[in-house]
C-alpha cells in the first residue's frame, strides 16, 4: 500500500529555517512526481514546490523562489523541502503528494493520487 509520511514541521522564528521530509513506503518516490503543498484554514491546497519523475526538473511557487529547495534522496526514498528565510506568511500545514501519472512537474493538487497526513509549520513574527 502506497503511503507518504511528512515530518520536520514545527515552530520557528521569522528568518529561520526548517527542513521537511516526505518519506515514501509501498512505492518508489524516484519514479513519481512529488509535490509539496501548503494549506491554511478555509483555503485551497496550493503548490509550494514539486520535482518531476522524468528528469528531476523542479517548479517553485513565485513566493518561495530563492528561499525553498526541493530535493530527493533516492536511497532513503525521501523528498525534502528545505525552507530558508521563513516568513510569517509561510505558516501553514504542509503536505507532500505523489502524482503517479505525471511525466513532468505537476502544480495542480487534484492531479495527485497519494497524500501524507501533513506537518504543521508555524513561523513567529
C-alpha positions in Angstrom: 0.0 0.0 0.0 1.4 3.3 -1.1 1.9 5.8 1.8 3.6 9.1 2.4 4.7 10.5 5.7 5.8 14.1 6.4 7.9 15.2 9.2 10.1 18.2 10.2 7.5 20.8 10.9 7.5 23.0 14.0 7.7 26.4 15.4 10.5 28.7 14.1 11.2 32.4 14.2 10.9 34.6 11.2 14.2 34.4 9.2 14.8 30.8 10.4 14.9 27.5 8.5 13.2 24.2 8.6 13.7 21.0 6.5 10.6 19.0 5.8 10.8 15.3 4.9 8.4 13.2 2.9 9.2 9.5 3.2 7.5 7.0 0.9 6.6 3.4 1.7 5.0 0.8 -0.6 6.2 2.6 -3.7 9.3 4.3 -5.1 9.3 8.1 -5.0 12.0 8.3 -7.6 9.6 7.2 -10.3 6.9 9.7 -9.4 6.4 13.4 -9.5 6.4 14.6 -5.9 4.9 17.9 -4.7 4.9 19.9 -1.6 1.7 21.8 -0.9 0.5 24.2 1.8 -2.9 24.8 3.2 -4.4 27.2 5.7 -7.9 27.1 7.2 -10.6 27.9 4.7 -8.2 28.0 1.7 -7.4 25.6 -1.1 -4.3 23.4 -1.0 -1.7 25.2 -3.1 1.6 24.1 -4.6 4.8 25.2 -3.0 7.3 23.1 -5.0 7.4 19.9 -7.0 10.0 17.7 -8.6 9.4 15.6 -11.6 9.9 11.9 -12.1 11.4 12.1 -15.5 14.3 14.4 -15.2 14.0 15.8 -11.7 13.1 19.2 -13.1 11.6 21.4 -10.4 8.9 24.0 -10.0 8.5 26.6 -7.3 5.8 29.0 -6.5 6.9 32.6 -7.0 6.6 33.4 -3.3 9.2 30.8 -2.3 11.7 31.0 -5.2 15.2 31.6 -3.9 14.3 30.5 -0.4 12.9 27.0 -0.7 14.6 24.0 -2.3 13.1 20.6 -3.2 15.3 17.6 -3.5 15.4 13.8 -3.5 17.4 11.2 -1.6 16.5 8.1 -3.6 18.4 5.8 -1.3 16.1 6.9 1.6 13.0 7.0 -0.7 12.5 10.6 0.7 11.9 14.0 -0.8 12.9 17.1 1.2 11.8 20.7 1.3 14.5 23.0 2.6 12.9 26.2 3.7 15.1 29.2 4.4 14.4 32.8 5.3 11.0 31.8 6.6 8.3 34.5 6.9 5.2 34.6 9.0 3.1 34.1 5.8 4.7 30.7 5.3 2.7 29.5 8.3 0.5 26.6 7.2 0.0 22.9 7.2 2.4 21.3 4.6 1.5 18.2 2.7 3.5 16.1 0.3 1.8 14.3 -2.6 2.6 11.9 -5.3 1.3 12.2 -8.9 1.9 8.8 -10.3 0.8 9.7 -13.9 2.8 12.9 -14.4 5.9 12.9 -16.6 6.9 16.4 -15.7 6.2 18.9 -12.9 2.6 19.0 -11.6 1.2 22.0 -9.9 -2.4 21.0 -9.5 -3.4 19.3 -6.3 -6.3 17.4 -7.9 -3.9 15.5 -10.1 -2.1 14.0 -7.1 -3.0 10.4 -6.2 -1.5 10.0 -2.7 -1.1 12.4 0.2 0.6 12.3 3.5 -1.0 13.4 6.8 0.6 16.8 6.8 3.0 18.6 9.1 2.4 22.0 10.7 4.8 24.9 10.2 4.4 28.0 12.3 6.6 31.0 11.8 6.5 33.6 14.5 6.9 37.2 13.5 
